[in-house]
Amino acid sequence: MSKQDSNRQDKKEQFTATKGSGAGKFVGLLTILVVAAVAVWLVLGQGATDGIASVKAENGVVNLKVADIDDGRAHYFKFATAKGDIGFFVVKSVDGVIRAAFDACDVCYREKKGYRQQGDFMVCNNCEQQFRTDLVNEVKGGCNPAPLARSINGGHLSIAQADILKGGWYFGI
């Protein structure tokens, strides 16, 4: 083989040699993106629904043990109906009162994002407005958490099933 033929062969091999599978690179990149998306979902998305307890009414009343909810943290619940779940939260506010509200408001309910707690405030996950916990059940309308009637009976916070069902429209029920 002549030197010229050898150079041609070397150049041909340069341009035709496989440098790595394009499909392999795509699968690797796709795997990284999926792992990143799952991580973001776990950190941001699931936090909105993590720790939501299902509750049922007995004799028309949902009863929650005060000892389980009097720690100053918001506790999230869902009440199942044939048409879907109705979400609400209870929180012991800075003034020591246990309060309850639907996990929705008159303004942002269509987004179905609810609230999160930041210190002594409930924060709308849609518009980021903040509401003092001691005003839950006191102020209604706008983007305030929609009040949910409740009472303390013995060691239980009691919420009438009928009152929970009245808030079904916030959840498309």
Secondary structure, DSSP 4 states (H G I P E B T S, - for coil): --HHHHHHHHHHHHHHS--S-HHHHHHHHHHHHHHHHHHHIIIIIGGGTTTPEEE--BTTEEEEEHHHH-SSS-EEEEEEETTEEEEEEEEE-TTS-EEEEES--TTTGGG---EEEETTEEEETTT--EEEGGGTTTS-STTSPPB---EEETTEEEEEHHHHHHTGGGGT-
